[in-house]
């Protein structure tokens, strides 16, 4: 009998310990926001943006060769996304920071998935000496600056950032970070590196500790008729194809390439597979994947070829493009949205709507505007 009592007591102790562990884990899960140190955010530039968990905003600093994670504290869930429209947003930002509108350059735009507030990175002034700005636009269209003087934040340096070469036609340092996305616990950072294959994708675990060297990329560029390793990814999105996670990446002139997420290992050399050629003489700006009427689409804003609506059903069915294209367009089909003109930035607002920033036709001047559009 005493032996049986002993076992029962042991089981009770184990169950109590297990319950304590479960309760402790539950308590930790209820407070997932990392306790970031408070202080002045050191930014030399503010470019690509991405949102992580709990209102954390990632800011790419190409000149500084680093990424900063800022706790915005913006965690009040929006009942629904408001349709935000701000005419002359560059003029309003200029008035807010005390310069003329021609001294404001908006570099990127992202929506906080919790609050649905809009965040912008911008430059006050032009050239490498420009002052970085971060701004928030709320549901009413009110614009405020995000203070960098006393913010909760952390940062990570990119060990493979390229050296600055101001005399180059395009200084590689300015393209250290071209685009970012937070994917299942990792911040994926596209841009240039100091490796022989300089086009890189870096997968950095968050919370930050350190960043290893990125994976470097080779692609077949069909409109150029050659393999390339020096051109950076301009914009990308995570995408599932045949049940497997991929990166869909768009490059200048304009190949669309798929890259398995499983291959994003430090120092790996990866050969991306081109599945579409969207035309030469063009730079992709932003991509938004979405569903509508039971079909998959990807909306791509471009510098010279307008906004494209790719038909993304069954992307696995499109074979690799491995030879020069004759017609300048091949692979995944698309339609051009002729109603969307002079789009400079594009990001998703919710399942049905996107936000765009529009400027003036090339060679003309005038205000820049932020507006909500229905996903076509």
Helices and strands as residue ranges (DSSP letters): H 2-30, E 38-39, E 49-51, G 53-55, E 56-61, E 66-71, H 89-97, G 101-103, E 104-111, E 118-124, E 131-137, E 143-145, E 151-157, G 172-175, E 179-183, E 186-192, E 199-205, E 215-221, E 226-228, E 235-241, E 244-250, E 255-260, G 261-263, E 269-271, E 273-277, E 284-292, E 295-302, E 307-311, G 315-317, E 330-331, E 334-336, E 343-348, E 353-358, E 369-374
